Amino acid sequence: MDDPQEESGHSQPSVIKKFFITLSQRYQRFLDNTVPHLLPRWIATFVMMVLFLSRIFYLQGWYIVTYALGIYQLNLFIAFLTPKIDPALEELGESDIEEDGPELPTKADQEFRPFIRRLPEFKFWYGATRAIVIAVTCTFFEFFNIPVFWPILVMYFIVLFVITMKRQIKHMIKYRYLPFTYGKQKYRGKDDTGDMMKS
């Protein structure tokens, strides 16, 4: 004879599992629905960042959490600005590039190809927003409030930002790419020679 407690014990994990599966599916559906709404997503993230910084200013603490958030978001931003297939690796002869894909054009007569990022815009937004939520959560726990001299952290972050961006801009200039694609080229019509004119 089956024990009713045993049966209820077997059904308990399945109810919990179903709950988390449903929760995960709803969360994923929410994320999928936010994909086309680029401007509202970034405005919400900016507002969250302002609220976080206001909380840090009001509490006068958690500077290490703020610094870690800044470094993480700087890394996301650099990945967002970097091409998926780095031309510097190809120049060095790196043959172990994980994925084959379109390369950046290096000459004016090469075919136009859109810029493909190492970190897509949505993943950049998601990573930045999630990091802000984690940072806000950390401010509710006193053991994350490590006493530091915050002006040193600010100066170090500014120096790190300037050096990193300088290196990234040099990389863009050297390999002649812009991390923004303005869409497909449009043609106005034919000139006197019969060639198509680019606009």
Protein Blocks (a to p, Z undefined) as FASTA:
>chain_A
ZZfklmmmmmmmmmmmmmmmmmmmmmmmmmmmmmmmmmlmmmmmmmmmmmmmmmmmmnop
aklmmmmmmmmmmmmmmmmmpcfbafklmmnopakbfbgcddddfbfkbccdddddfbdf
klmmmmmmmmmmmmmmmmmpmklmccddfklmmmmmmmmmmmmmmmmmmmmmmnopafbd
ebjaddfbdcfkopacdZZ
